[in-house]
Amino acid sequence: MKSATIQLETLACPSCMQKIEGAVKSLDGVDHDTVKVLFNSSKVKLDFDEEKVSIEEIEDSIKKMGYEVKKSKVK
């Protein structure tokens, strides 16, 4: 398992958090219990299995909803 922090451009409202959280949790390989969208810092934190899903696929799922990803950090 890898841990990731994805920095978004901005989050406009709490419903944006719920949309992003739902999209990320729906991806195979993402540990649902670890997904946290932090409104004040515009970050998404999660753990994922890189053999099932890549950080690029996670970023793409966020981008497809119209949110801009600034950068990601994977540990």
C-alpha positions as CSV (number, residue, x, y, z in Angstrom):
1,M,0.0,0.0,0.0
2,K,1.1,3.5,-0.8
3,S,-0.1,6.8,0.9
4,A,-0.9,9.8,-1.2
5,T,-1.6,13.4,-0.7
6,I,-3.2,15.2,-3.7
7,Q,-3.2,19.0,-3.7
8,L,-6.1,20.5,-5.5
9,E,-6.4,24.1,-6.8
10,T,-9.4,25.0,-4.7
11,L,-12.5,23.4,-3.2
12,A,-15.5,25.8,-3.5
13,C,-18.0,24.1,-1.2
14,P,-18.6,21.1,1.1
15,S,-20.6,19.3,-1.6
16,C,-17.4,19.3,-3.7
17,M,-15.7,17.3,-0.9
18,Q,-18.4,14.7,-1.0
19,K,-18.3,14.4,-4.8
20,I,-14.5,13.9,-4.8
21,E,-14.6,11.5,-1.9
22,G,-17.2,9.4,-3.6
23,A,-15.4,9.3,-6.9
24,V,-12.1,8.3,-5.3
25,K,-13.7,5.7,-3.1
26,S,-15.3,4.1,-6.1
27,L,-11.9,3.2,-7.6
28,D,-10.7,-0.4,-7.3
29,G,-7.5,-0.4,-5.2
30,V,-8.3,2.6,-3.0
31,D,-8.6,1.9,0.7
32,H,-12.0,3.4,1.4
33,D,-11.4,3.9,5.1
34,T,-8.4,6.2,4.5
35,V,-10.0,8.6,2.0
36,K,-10.1,12.1,3.5
37,V,-10.9,15.3,1.7
38,L,-9.7,18.3,3.6
39,F,-11.7,21.4,2.7
40,N,-9.6,24.1,4.3
41,S,-6.3,22.9,2.7
42,S,-7.9,21.6,-0.5
43,K,-6.1,18.2,-0.1
44,V,-7.2,14.6,-0.6
45,K,-5.4,12.0,1.5
46,L,-5.7,8.3,0.9
47,D,-4.0,4.9,0.8
48,F,-4.0,2.8,-2.4
49,D,-2.7,-0.4,-3.9
50,E,-0.5,0.6,-6.8
51,E,-0.9,-2.8,-8.4
52,K,-4.6,-2.1,-8.8
53,V,-4.7,1.7,-9.4
54,S,-2.1,4.3,-10.2
55,I,-1.9,7.8,-8.8
56,E,-2.5,9.1,-12.4
57,E,-5.8,7.2,-12.5
58,I,-6.8,8.7,-9.2
59,E,-5.9,12.2,-10.4
60,D,-7.8,11.6,-13.6
61,S,-11.0,10.7,-11.8
62,I,-10.8,14.0,-9.9
63,K,-10.0,16.0,-13.1
64,K,-12.9,14.4,-15.0
65,M,-15.2,16.1,-12.4
66,G,-13.8,19.5,-13.2
67,Y,-11.3,19.9,-10.4
68,E,-7.7,20.9,-11.0
69,V,-4.9,18.8,-9.5
70,K,-1.8,20.9,-8.6
71,K,0.5,18.1,-7.5
72,S,0.6,14.8,-5.8
73,K,2.9,13.3,-3.2
74,V,3.2,9.5,-2.9
75,K,5.0,7.7,-0.1
